[in-house]
Amino acid sequence: MSTFQPFGPFKMPRNGSLVDTSKFAKFWATIERQSPGLSRAVGCYVFAIRAGKGAKPWYVGKREKRNLKDETWAPHKLYVYSKALNLRERGTPVLYLIAKQTKVGRYAKPRKGGIGDVRALENLLIGSCLLRNSKLLNMKQVKHPKGIVVPGYMNEPPGARSVSAKSLAKLLGT
C-alpha cells in the first residue's frame, strides 16, 4: 500500500497575472518551517486559484525523479500558472502538495527510474480535477477524459439526467 499525505493550500505570491518569483525562497522557507523535509519530497501537486466560492484546480503535476520544490516553480510551470491567472483575473493562487511517504512515515526521495504510484495518483487527480474544471491546463493525460461522456459522472450533455444517471451521480458523489 502507498501512503500520500496532503499539505496546503499554500498561498503563492502574486504579481498581476504572474506568480511572484522573487518570493520563492520565502515561500519554501514557510513550508519547511511547517513541514521539515517536504520541499525535498516526491509526489503530486495541484495548482489552484482560490476565490469567493472556493478553489478551482488549474493544473496537476507530479515529481518522482526530482523534488517538489524544484518542479513546482520551474519556468514551464510558472508559464502554465500565468495562463491560469490570465483566464481567472481575480483570486489567490494556491498550491497543494501531496507527498509520498515511506513505510516508516518519512518523505519518499526522488528515484532515477521514477515511482509508479506517483504517476497513478497524478492520473487520478487529473480525472478528479477535470470534473471541477473542464479547462484544466494539463497537456497530457487529459485527451481521453475530456472525450468521454458519461451522464451522471463526467462531460454530461445538457438536459435532465436519466434515473440511472442520477443514481450513478449519487453513488459517485458527482
NORMO-V55457 format. One record per pair of residues at least 6 apart in sequence whose ideal C-beta (glycine too) atoms are under 8 Angstrom apart, sorted by sequence separation. I is the first residue (numbers start at 0). J is the second residue. D is the distance in whole Angstrom. If there is no record, write none. Layout:
I | J | D
I | J | D
This chain:
12 | 18 | 7
13 | 19 | 6
31 | 37 | 7
48 | 54 | 7
70 | 76 | 7
84 | 90 | 8
100 | 106 | 6
101 | 107 | 5
129 | 135 | 5
135 | 141 | 6
147 | 153 | 6
148 | 154 | 5
149 | 155 | 8
150 | 156 | 7
167 | 173 | 8
11 | 18 | 5
12 | 19 | 4
30 | 37 | 6
31 | 38 | 6
47 | 54 | 4
48 | 55 | 6
62 | 69 | 8
99 | 106 | 7
100 | 107 | 6
107 | 114 | 7
128 | 135 | 5
147 | 154 | 6
148 | 155 | 7
11 | 19 | 8
30 | 38 | 6
47 | 55 | 6
62 | 70 | 4
84 | 92 | 6
98 | 106 | 5
99 | 107 | 4
146 | 154 | 8
148 | 156 | 7
160 | 168 | 7
12 | 21 | 8
47 | 56 | 5
48 | 57 | 6
62 | 71 | 8
83 | 92 | 8
98 | 107 | 7
144 | 153 | 7
145 | 154 | 7
151 | 160 | 6
155 | 164 | 8
12 | 22 | 4
46 | 56 | 7
47 | 57 | 6
60 | 70 | 6
125 | 135 | 7
150 | 160 | 6
151 | 161 | 8
27 | 38 | 5
45 | 56 | 5
46 | 57 | 5
60 | 71 | 7
150 | 161 | 6
46 | 58 | 4
80 | 92 | 6
125 | 137 | 6
129 | 141 | 7
133 | 145 | 7
151 | 163 | 7
12 | 25 | 8
45 | 58 | 7
46 | 59 | 8
151 | 164 | 3
12 | 26 | 7
45 | 59 | 5
46 | 60 | 8
150 | 164 | 4
151 | 165 | 6
11 | 26 | 7
44 | 59 | 7
45 | 60 | 8
99 | 114 | 7
125 | 140 | 5
129 | 144 | 5
151 | 166 | 7
152 | 167 | 6
43 | 59 | 7
44 | 60 | 5
60 | 76 | 7
125 | 141 | 6
129 | 145 | 7
151 | 167 | 4
152 | 168 | 7
9 | 26 | 7
43 | 60 | 7
44 | 61 | 8
99 | 116 | 7
150 | 167 | 8
151 | 168 | 4
43 | 61 | 5
44 | 62 | 7
58 | 76 | 8
99 | 117 | 6
122 | 140 | 6
126 | 144 | 5
149 | 167 | 8
42 | 61 | 7
43 | 62 | 8
121 | 140 | 7
125 | 144 | 7
152 | 171 | 6
9 | 29 | 7
42 | 62 | 7
151 | 171 | 7
153 | 173 | 7
9 | 30 | 6
41 | 62 | 5
58 | 79 | 5
133 | 154 | 7
152 | 173 | 6
41 | 63 | 5
57 | 79 | 8
58 | 80 | 7
130 | 152 | 8
151 | 173 | 7
44 | 67 | 6
57 | 80 | 8
71 | 94 | 6
97 | 120 | 7
130 | 153 | 6
6 | 30 | 8
41 | 65 | 8
129 | 153 | 7
41 | 66 | 7
42 | 67 | 6
46 | 71 | 8
58 | 83 | 7
71 | 96 | 8
40 | 66 | 6
41 | 67 | 7
44 | 70 | 8
57 | 83 | 4
6 | 33 | 8
39 | 66 | 5
40 | 67 | 6
44 | 71 | 5
97 | 124 | 8
126 | 153 | 8
6 | 34 | 6
38 | 66 | 6
39 | 67 | 8
38 | 67 | 6
39 | 68 | 7
57 | 86 | 8
67 | 96 | 6
37 | 67 | 7
38 | 68 | 4
46 | 76 | 8
57 | 87 | 8
6 | 37 | 6
67 | 98 | 7
55 | 87 | 7
46 | 79 | 7
46 | 80 | 6
11 | 46 | 8
48 | 83 | 6
48 | 84 | 7
46 | 83 | 7
50 | 87 | 7
3 | 42 | 6
8 | 47 | 7
48 | 87 | 5
50 | 89 | 6
54 | 93 | 6
3 | 43 | 7
50 | 90 | 4
8 | 49 | 7
27 | 68 | 6
49 | 90 | 6
50 | 91 | 8
48 | 90 | 4
49 | 91 | 5
66 | 108 | 8
48 | 91 | 7
49 | 92 | 8
66 | 109 | 6
130 | 173 | 6
48 | 92 | 6
49 | 93 | 5
65 | 109 | 5
47 | 92 | 8
48 | 93 | 7
64 | 109 | 5
8 | 54 | 6
26 | 72 | 8
46 | 92 | 7
47 | 93 | 5
63 | 109 | 7
64 | 110 | 7
46 | 93 | 8
47 | 94 | 8
62 | 109 | 7
63 | 110 | 7
64 | 111 | 6
46 | 94 | 6
47 | 95 | 7
86 | 134 | 7
23 | 72 | 6
45 | 94 | 7
64 | 113 | 6
44 | 94 | 6
45 | 95 | 4
63 | 113 | 4
44 | 95 | 6
63 | 114 | 4
20 | 72 | 7
44 | 96 | 5
45 | 97 | 8
43 | 96 | 8
44 | 97 | 7
83 | 136 | 6
18 | 72 | 8
42 | 96 | 7
43 | 97 | 5
63 | 117 | 4
82 | 136 | 6
42 | 97 | 5
62 | 117 | 7
63 | 118 | 7
40 | 96 | 8
42 | 98 | 4
61 | 117 | 5
20 | 77 | 7
41 | 98 | 7
42 | 99 | 5
61 | 118 | 6
79 | 136 | 5
40 | 98 | 4
41 | 99 | 5
18 | 77 | 6
37 | 96 | 6
40 | 99 | 7
61 | 120 | 7
17 | 77 | 7
61 | 121 | 4
37 | 98 | 6
60 | 121 | 7
18 | 80 | 5
59 | 121 | 6
17 | 80 | 8
18 | 81 | 7
17 | 81 | 5
16 | 81 | 6
41 | 106 | 8
42 | 107 | 7
59 | 124 | 5
18 | 84 | 8
30 | 96 | 8
40 | 106 | 4
41 | 107 | 5
59 | 125 | 5
17 | 84 | 7
39 | 106 | 7
40 | 107 | 6
41 | 108 | 7
16 | 84 | 4
40 | 108 | 7
41 | 109 | 5
11 | 80 | 8
15 | 84 | 8
16 | 85 | 5
36 | 105 | 7
37 | 106 | 6
39 | 108 | 7
41 | 110 | 8
59 | 128 | 5
36 | 106 | 5
13 | 84 | 7
16 | 88 | 8
56 | 128 | 4
41 | 114 | 6
18 | 92 | 6
43 | 117 | 6
42 | 117 | 6
56 | 131 | 6
57 | 132 | 7
41 | 117 | 6
55 | 131 | 6
56 | 132 | 5
59 | 135 | 7
43 | 120 | 5
55 | 132 | 5
57 | 134 | 8
58 | 135 | 7
13 | 91 | 7
42 | 120 | 8
43 | 121 | 5
57 | 135 | 7
58 | 136 | 5
59 | 137 | 6
13 | 92 | 6
45 | 124 | 6
56 | 135 | 7
57 | 136 | 6
58 | 137 | 6
11 | 91 | 8
10 | 91 | 6
11 | 92 | 4
43 | 124 | 6
10 | 92 | 8
11 | 93 | 6
10 | 93 | 6
11 | 94 | 6
45 | 128 | 7
9 | 93 | 6
8 | 93 | 4
9 | 94 | 5
7 | 93 | 7
8 | 94 | 7
9 | 95 | 8
7 | 94 | 6
8 | 95 | 6
9 | 96 | 7
7 | 95 | 4
6 | 95 | 7
7 | 96 | 6
5 | 95 | 6
6 | 96 | 5
5 | 96 | 7
6 | 97 | 7
5 | 97 | 5
6 | 98 | 7
4 | 97 | 7
3 | 97 | 5
4 | 98 | 5
3 | 98 | 6
3 | 99 | 5
4 | 100 | 6
2 | 99 | 7
3 | 100 | 7
1 | 99 | 7
2 | 100 | 5
1 | 116 | 4
3 | 120 | 6
1 | 120 | 8
